Amino acid sequence: QGLIVFCNIRLKQHDRNIGHTFVDDIHNIDEIVECYNVSGDYDFLLKVHARDMKHYQDFVFNKLGSLTSIGNTHSTFVMAEVKNTYGVQPFENMV
């Protein structure tokens, strides 16, 4: 089945050019299936699919490692999916 990994990314600097370069670069990386610009300790959250740990290691070293905009990464490996809902309920129905 492969691995699902959430990878937190901190950019080298908070600079418009660096941010745009990062966003442009990740569009060309197949393993990255989702990307969110987030607040807090990191700048971006990536959802990554990999065949196995070796594939993820190669992804980190050779693909993420080649992006000059990245200053720091932190990976979290999914052990089990507990809930995955694609339908969005209107906020008034959530009360």
Order of alpha helices (4+ residues) and beta strands (2+ residues): beta-alpha-beta-beta-alpha-beta
